[in-house]
């Protein structure tokens, strides 16, 4: 495959999520784990972005005036709250079905969001630039991790922030995030994640570092069954989030 032919699209992954697209906004459906995960990732994004850009995290529009890309946006579970926080949002996904679901829900919610069925490399080639890029729960589903990350990095403005969330490639993650979540507890459909496609932290920081981004923060995220909620943690062996910045 030549450089020109390289793509981040893993068609089997696109097809898998397209088949479940109607479930995106059902809090008790196949994406229930993402609905439960949303509060902790939303507060992480809001608090760090507001601090970085000199905004009030508890104000009505903490992301006002900022241009944001949610790459691999799915049905728009992050795009809508980011828009409500004041950001100008582009949501991009390789699945046209996901994008159509996202468009319909945004219209029903009275929100203006620019949804596009496009890849990161296509957006990058078009010269798009953003203050914030959300790269959440998508890197483990792409065909070419380095191409995906570097094309995302190319779209980050000087002084901009990139948030990344994914699952670590460890035996602990295999036990909890795949066997436990998909086969025992059945939180997710079987096959949602493949162990070999999980991504270690250094496999994110290395290509992004080579693209001029610096690591600002990293945190583990764990599910507390007693509280029935996700919390931040020092343990990055399973789920984790990272924050990177392109210095001015």
Secondary structure in CASP SS format (residue, H / E / C, confidence):
PFRMAT SS
TARGET T0000
AUTHOR 0000-0000-0000
METHOD secondary structure of the structure
MODEL  1
X C 1.00
X C 1.00
X H 1.00
X H 1.00
X H 1.00
X C 1.00
X C 1.00
X C 1.00
X C 1.00
X C 1.00
X H 1.00
X H 1.00
X H 1.00
X H 1.00
X H 1.00
X H 1.00
X H 1.00
X H 1.00
X H 1.00
X C 1.00
X H 1.00
X H 1.00
X H 1.00
X C 1.00
X C 1.00
X C 1.00
X C 1.00
X C 1.00
X C 1.00
X C 1.00
X C 1.00
X H 1.00
X H 1.00
X H 1.00
X H 1.00
X H 1.00
X H 1.00
X H 1.00
X H 1.00
X H 1.00
X H 1.00
X H 1.00
X H 1.00
X H 1.00
X H 1.00
X H 1.00
X H 1.00
X H 1.00
X H 1.00
X H 1.00
X H 1.00
X H 1.00
X H 1.00
X C 1.00
X C 1.00
X C 1.00
X C 1.00
X C 1.00
X C 1.00
X C 1.00
X C 1.00
X C 1.00
X C 1.00
X C 1.00
X C 1.00
X C 1.00
X E 1.00
X E 1.00
X E 1.00
X E 1.00
X E 1.00
X C 1.00
X C 1.00
X C 1.00
X C 1.00
X C 1.00
X C 1.00
X C 1.00
X H 1.00
X H 1.00
X H 1.00
X H 1.00
X H 1.00
X H 1.00
X C 1.00
X C 1.00
X C 1.00
X E 1.00
X E 1.00
X E 1.00
X E 1.00
X E 1.00
X C 1.00
X C 1.00
X C 1.00
X H 1.00
X H 1.00
X H 1.00
X H 1.00
X H 1.00
X H 1.00
X H 1.00
X H 1.00
X H 1.00
X H 1.00
X H 1.00
X H 1.00
X H 1.00
X C 1.00
X C 1.00
X C 1.00
X C 1.00
X C 1.00
X E 1.00
X E 1.00
X E 1.00
X C 1.00
X C 1.00
X C 1.00
X H 1.00
X H 1.00
X H 1.00
X H 1.00
X H 1.00
X H 1.00
X C 1.00
X C 1.00
X C 1.00
X C 1.00
X E 1.00
X E 1.00
X E 1.00
X E 1.00
X E 1.00
X E 1.00
X E 1.00
X C 1.00
X C 1.00
X H 1.00
X H 1.00
X H 1.00
X C 1.00
X C 1.00
X C 1.00
X H 1.00
X H 1.00
X H 1.00
X H 1.00
X H 1.00
X H 1.00
X H 1.00
X H 1.00
X H 1.00
X H 1.00
X C 1.00
X E 1.00
X E 1.00
X E 1.00
X E 1.00
X E 1.00
X E 1.00
X E 1.00
X E 1.00
X E 1.00
X E 1.00
X E 1.00
X E 1.00
X C 1.00
X C 1.00
X C 1.00
X H 1.00
X H 1.00
X H 1.00
X H 1.00
X H 1.00
X H 1.00
X H 1.00
X H 1.00
X H 1.00
X H 1.00
X H 1.00
X H 1.00
X H 1.00
X H 1.00
X C 1.00
X C 1.00
X C 1.00
X C 1.00
X C 1.00
X C 1.00
X C 1.00
X C 1.00
X C 1.00
X C 1.00
X H 1.00
X H 1.00
X H 1.00
X C 1.00
X C 1.00
X C 1.00
X C 1.00
X H 1.00
X H 1.00
X H 1.00
X H 1.00
X H 1.00
X H 1.00
X H 1.00
X H 1.00
X H 1.00
X C 1.00
X C 1.00
X E 1.00
X E 1.00
X E 1.00
X E 1.00
X E 1.00
X E 1.00
X E 1.00
X E 1.00
X E 1.00
X E 1.00
X E 1.00
X E 1.00
X C 1.00
X C 1.00
X C 1.00
X C 1.00
X E 1.00
X E 1.00
X E 1.00
X E 1.00
X E 1.00
X C 1.00
X C 1.00
X C 1.00
X C 1.00
X C 1.00
X E 1.00
X E 1.00
X E 1.00
X E 1.00
X E 1.00
X E 1.00
X E 1.00
X E 1.00
X C 1.00
X C 1.00
END
